Amino acid sequence: MTSVYALSEQPATGELKIGELDGGAADSLASAGRLSDSRWLVSTLCWQTAYNMGEGYWVINDVPPYEPVLITTSGSWYDEGTITAAHKGRGIGDCWSRDDWTWDGEQFIHTASFSTGMCRLVAAGGAWTLPTRVTEIRRAVDERPR
């Protein structure tokens, strides 16, 4: 069964309300924040394991057609224009991986990727930072997301 959701901006708070069309509340299933005057970032939990989880992040228009654009289904958090996916390679936390996607005012760009190497109990949190994607980000003052 597929649920159909309605999106509406709350005038008092400016937040996007996500609710099922049948009247049921879906606010706890998804969250949203405004990226620009015409776009929102919407997220919801996609998967969860013993020590990792992944949220799906989509950019949508604020009016129909919403035209969702998937950024990732493995996000961990969003902060000041960057979606981060950080995951343990195994439960004891001796190896990690991380990816970042940064909002450029129009779209999210994959800006960083690294791992801490193989899981070998060398050091808590991983022994090294081994980047596979490095980007220098220069933010204009007026381009910060809301």
Sequence and secondary structure as in RCSB ss.txt:
>XXXX:A:sequence
MTSVYALSEQPATGELKIGELDGGAADSLASAGRLSDSRWLVSTLCWQTAYNMGEGYWVINDVPPYEPVLITTSG
SWYDEGTITAAHKGRGIGDCWSRDDWTWDGEQFIHTASFSTGMCRLVAAGGAWTLPTRVTEIRRAVDERPR
>XXXX:A:secstr
    EEEEE TTT  EEEEETTS B TTT EEEE SSSEEEEEEEEEE SS EEEEEEEEESSSS   EEEEEEE
 EEETTEEEEEEESSTT S EEEEEEEE SSSEEEEEEEE  S SSSSTT S  EEEE       GGG   
